[in-house]
Amino acid sequence: MNNIFKELFNVPVMLNGNLIVMKASSEFENQQLTNNIFTDKWLKQDMKRQLESIEMFQLKWYLDLYGFSDENDFKEFLQTKRIILDAGCGLGYKAAWMALLSPNSIVIGMDFSDAVFSASTHYEGISNLFFVKGDIAQTNINEDSIDYISCDQVIHHTEKPEKTFEHLSEILSKSGQLACYVYAKKALPRELLDEYFRTFTKKCTKQELWEMSEQLTALGKTLSELNIKIIVPDVPLLNIKGGLYDIQRFIYWNLLKCFWNEEFGWDSSVSTNFDWYGPVNASRYSEEEFRSWIINNNLNIMYFHKEEACYSGRFLRV
């Protein structure tokens, strides 16, 4: 197995159990701050292990985001792939899911936060699953090497997402596929507040951000429980779409992210708000901007998905 990884990476690596050890660092201050935020988020969430409901939601949503009719469809797809990379794997539950669905594939979960160490311990019993602490913007993986790359809800947290997408496209094998998700741009008032937070976050302690996330979760819960519907007119200059809204949803999409989901529960909802306000890097894109990445990297669209929160798709290297 060591020989496979030595051929895969263009820097010296060593296999320690299911952990691939290599030197990797980020030159960007914002990226390091973002990585630190996710280390804190994932390890706090891992400590509580209150992941079951959010994992179930995320795995089902994953199939919708990337055009798989059901888990069996995804399983058949994965089993044609020799090497799979979960780029930005966090606590590794999606990488573990893929490894179990395709036991003859080699699955690598890469993340720049310390969550990979928790993941490597938690999933050490899956023999075809490996983890590496590394920067998905500069993986040190050779070009033309990976048959399937999943970069789910991560790339917008890198310093230069367009360059990260280019790099991931380069390490795809011929006929390999890249699944990627980006945040969608929201209404102008929400965008202005979100952009402000990209700077303001640097001045906050992690404790302050967790406390604010709890306060915003309480706000979202309170608004949701009002169960009030309002009719909103189109305001094109502010990119506010008219229609019938639940008041919590209107504020959420157009003014202020205050996430609440009854099924997720309190802790996971707080974590979701922290996930938004904590990272210094959290870029948003229009559909046209995202599609331009695909075109510029000579990828073919196998599936494209869009909703209020995001754009996602699966793209083939030809």
Rosetta blueprint (number, residue, H / E / L):
1 M L
2 N H
3 N H
4 I H
5 F H
6 K H
7 E H
8 L H
9 F E
10 N L
11 V L
12 P L
13 V L
14 M E
15 L E
16 N E
17 G L
18 N L
19 L E
20 I E
21 V E
22 M L
23 K L
24 A L
25 S L
26 S L
27 E L
28 F L
29 E H
30 N H
31 Q H
32 Q H
33 L H
34 T H
35 N H
36 N H
37 I H
38 F H
39 T H
40 D H
41 K H
42 W H
43 L H
44 K H
45 Q H
46 D H
47 M H
48 K H
49 R L
50 Q L
51 L L
52 E H
53 S H
54 I H
55 E H
56 M H
57 F H
58 Q H
59 L H
60 K H
61 W H
62 Y H
63 L H
64 D H
65 L H
66 Y L
67 G L
68 F L
69 S L
70 D L
71 E H
72 N H
73 D H
74 F H
75 K H
76 E H
77 F H
78 L H
79 Q L
80 T L
81 K L
82 R L
83 I E
84 I E
85 L E
86 D E
87 A E
88 G L
89 C L
90 G L
91 L L
92 G L
93 Y H
94 K H
95 A H
96 A H
97 W H
98 M H
99 A H
100 L H
101 L H
102 S L
103 P L
104 N L
105 S L
106 I E
107 V E
108 I E
109 G E
110 M E
111 D E
112 F L
113 S L
114 D L
115 A H
116 V H
117 F H
118 S H
119 A H
120 S H
121 T H
122 H H
123 Y L
124 E L
125 G L
126 I L
127 S L
128 N L
129 L E
130 F E
131 F E
132 V E
133 K E
134 G L
135 D L
136 I L
137 A L
138 Q L
139 T L
140 N L
141 I E
142 N L
143 E L
144 D L
145 S L
146 I E
147 D E
148 Y E
149 I E
150 S E
151 C E
152 D L
153 Q L
154 V L
155 I H
156 H H
157 H H
158 T L
159 E L
160 K L
161 P H
162 E H
163 K H
164 T H
165 F H
166 E H
167 H H
168 L H
169 S H
170 E H
171 I H
172 L E
173 S E
174 K E
175 S E
176 G E
177 Q E
178 L E
179 A E
180 C E
181 Y E
182 V E
183 Y E
184 A E
185 K L
186 K L
187 A L
188 L H
189 P H
190 R H
191 E H
192 L H
193 L H
194 D H
195 E H
196 Y H
197 F H
198 R H
199 T H
200 F H
201 T H
202 K H
203 K H
204 C L
205 T L
206 K H
207 Q H
208 E H
209 L H
210 W H
211 E H
212 M H
213 S H
214 E H
215 Q H
216 L H
217 T H
218 A H
219 L H
220 G H
221 K H
222 T H
223 L H
224 S H
225 E H
226 L H
227 N L
228 I L
229 K E
230 I E
231 I E
232 V E
233 P L
234 D L
235 V E
236 P H
237 L H
238 L H
239 N L
240 I E
241 K L
242 G L
243 G E
244 L E
245 Y E
246 D E
247 I H
248 Q H
249 R H
250 F H
251 I H
252 Y H
253 W H
254 N H
255 L L
256 L L
257 K L
258 C L
259 F L
260 W L
261 N L
262 E L
263 E L
264 F L
265 G L
266 W H
267 D H
268 S H
269 S H
270 V H
271 S H
272 T H
273 N H
274 F H
275 D H
276 W H
277 Y H
278 G L
279 P L
280 V L
281 N L
282 A L
283 S L
284 R E
285 Y E
286 S L
287 E H
288 E H
289 E H
290 F H
291 R H
292 S H
293 W H
294 I H
295 I H
296 N H
297 N L
298 N L
299 L E
300 N E
301 I E
302 M E
303 Y E
304 F E
305 H E
306 K E
307 E L
308 E L
309 A L
310 C E
311 Y E
312 S E
313 G E
314 R E
315 F E
316 L E
317 R E
318 V L
